[in-house]
């Protein structure tokens, strides 16, 4: 299950990297705020999905007493990735965090860093391990796809 999840995330991440390279529209401030704040309100209140967008579930990874759920926010008009939603939950503290990994937006990337720096050290350590695993899978998959394209 874990290998399947990593493979699916890697494939979608390759799409993300390809989109960034082709100058696909970056994550906007509105999208960032929706991912970090609006999604939680939507779920808790039973509201409809933001018009023009959909979420694509990428699965959940547990490490220690932390769970990390990954979702892609997709712009429906162009079927492009607007950003990543990470729902991080600590079973130790009971805290849940909603963060956005933005695409192609340096200012919002700094806000993402600021957001995760607020997490406790244990959760941040587990998150680092999970993201590092994804980076390895993404890099490996990208390398193999590049080989196939060059054939």
C-alpha positions as CSV (number, residue, x, y, z in Angstrom):
1,X,0.0,0.0,0.0
2,X,2.8,2.4,0.9
3,X,4.7,1.7,-2.3
4,X,1.5,2.3,-4.3
5,X,0.9,5.6,-2.5
6,X,4.4,6.7,-3.1
7,X,4.2,5.8,-6.8
8,X,0.9,7.7,-7.2
9,X,2.3,10.7,-5.5
10,X,5.4,10.6,-7.5
11,X,3.5,10.4,-10.8
12,X,1.4,13.4,-9.8
13,X,4.4,15.2,-8.6
14,X,6.0,14.7,-12.0
15,X,3.0,16.4,-13.5
16,X,3.6,19.2,-11.0
17,X,7.3,19.6,-12.0
18,X,6.3,19.5,-15.7
19,X,3.7,22.2,-15.2
20,X,6.2,24.4,-13.3
21,X,8.7,24.1,-16.1
22,X,6.1,25.1,-18.7
23,X,5.2,28.2,-16.7
24,X,1.8,27.1,-15.6
25,X,0.0,29.6,-13.5
26,X,1.4,29.8,-9.9
27,X,-0.6,29.2,-6.8
28,X,-2.5,32.4,-6.1
29,X,-3.0,34.1,-2.7
30,X,-6.7,33.1,-2.9
31,X,-5.9,29.5,-3.6
32,X,-3.3,29.4,-0.8
33,X,-5.8,30.9,1.7
34,X,-8.5,28.4,0.5
35,X,-6.2,25.5,1.1
36,X,-4.9,26.6,4.5
37,X,-8.1,28.0,5.9
38,X,-11.2,27.6,3.6
39,X,-11.0,23.8,3.2
40,X,-11.2,23.3,7.0
41,X,-14.2,25.6,7.2
42,X,-15.8,23.8,4.2
43,X,-15.4,20.4,5.7
44,X,-16.5,21.4,9.2
45,X,-19.6,23.3,7.9
46,X,-20.6,20.9,5.1
47,X,-20.2,23.5,2.4
48,X,-19.8,22.9,-1.3
49,X,-16.5,22.7,-3.0
50,X,-15.0,26.0,-4.2
51,X,-16.4,26.6,-7.7
52,X,-14.0,25.8,-10.5
53,X,-11.8,23.5,-8.4
54,X,-11.7,19.9,-7.3
55,X,-9.5,18.0,-4.9
56,X,-7.7,14.8,-5.9
57,X,-6.8,12.5,-3.0
58,X,-3.2,11.4,-2.9
59,X,-3.5,9.2,0.2
60,X,-2.3,9.3,3.8
61,X,1.0,8.4,5.3
62,X,1.5,7.6,9.0
63,X,4.8,7.9,10.7
64,X,5.1,7.6,14.5
65,X,2.0,9.2,15.9
66,X,1.6,11.6,13.0
67,X,-0.7,11.2,10.0
68,X,-0.1,13.2,6.8
69,X,-2.9,13.4,4.2
70,X,-2.1,14.7,0.8
71,X,-4.5,16.3,-1.7
72,X,-4.0,18.1,-5.0
73,X,-6.1,21.2,-5.6
74,X,-7.0,21.1,-9.3
75,X,-8.1,24.0,-11.5
76,X,-10.9,22.4,-13.4
77,X,-10.9,24.8,-16.4
78,X,-7.3,23.8,-17.4
79,X,-7.0,20.6,-15.4
80,X,-3.9,21.9,-13.8
81,X,-2.5,21.7,-10.3
82,X,-3.1,24.8,-8.2
83,X,-1.3,23.5,-5.1
84,X,-0.9,20.7,-2.6
85,X,-3.0,20.4,0.6
86,X,-1.3,18.7,3.4
87,X,-3.4,17.8,6.4
88,X,-1.0,17.0,9.3
89,X,-2.4,15.4,12.4
90,X,-0.6,14.6,15.6
91,X,-2.1,11.8,17.7
92,X,0.2,12.9,20.6
93,X,-1.1,16.5,20.8
94,X,-4.4,16.1,18.9
95,X,-3.5,19.1,16.8
96,X,-4.3,19.2,13.1
97,X,-2.6,21.6,10.7
98,X,-3.7,22.5,7.1
99,X,-0.8,23.7,5.0
100,X,-0.4,24.5,1.3
101,X,2.7,23.5,-0.7
102,X,2.4,26.2,-3.4
103,X,3.5,25.9,-7.0
104,X,5.8,28.4,-8.7
105,X,5.3,31.2,-6.1
106,X,8.3,32.2,-4.0
107,X,6.3,34.4,-1.6
108,X,3.8,31.7,-0.8
109,X,6.6,29.2,-0.4
110,X,8.0,31.4,2.3
111,X,4.6,31.4,4.0
112,X,4.5,27.6,3.8
113,X,7.9,27.5,5.5
114,X,6.6,29.8,8.2
115,X,3.6,27.6,8.7
116,X,5.4,24.4,9.2
117,X,8.0,26.0,11.5
118,X,5.1,26.3,14.0
119,X,4.7,22.6,14.3
120,X,6.2,20.7,17.2
121,X,9.7,19.2,16.6
122,X,8.5,15.6,16.6
123,X,5.8,16.3,13.9
124,X,8.2,18.3,11.8
125,X,10.8,15.5,12.0
126,X,8.2,12.9,10.8
127,X,7.1,15.3,8.0
128,X,10.6,15.7,6.9
129,X,11.0,11.9,6.6
130,X,7.8,11.6,4.6
131,X,8.6,14.4,2.3
132,X,12.2,13.1,1.8
133,X,10.7,9.7,0.8
134,X,8.5,11.4,-1.7
135,X,11.4,13.4,-3.1
136,X,13.4,10.2,-3.7
137,X,10.5,8.5,-5.4
138,X,9.8,11.5,-7.5
139,X,13.4,11.9,-8.6
140,X,13.7,8.2,-9.4
141,X,10.4,8.2,-11.4
142,X,11.4,11.4,-13.3
143,X,14.7,9.8,-14.2
144,X,13.1,6.7,-15.6
145,X,10.5,8.6,-17.5
146,X,13.2,10.8,-19.0
147,X,15.0,7.7,-20.2
148,X,11.8,6.4,-21.9
149,X,11.2,9.8,-23.6
150,X,14.8,9.8,-25.0
151,X,14.4,6.3,-26.6
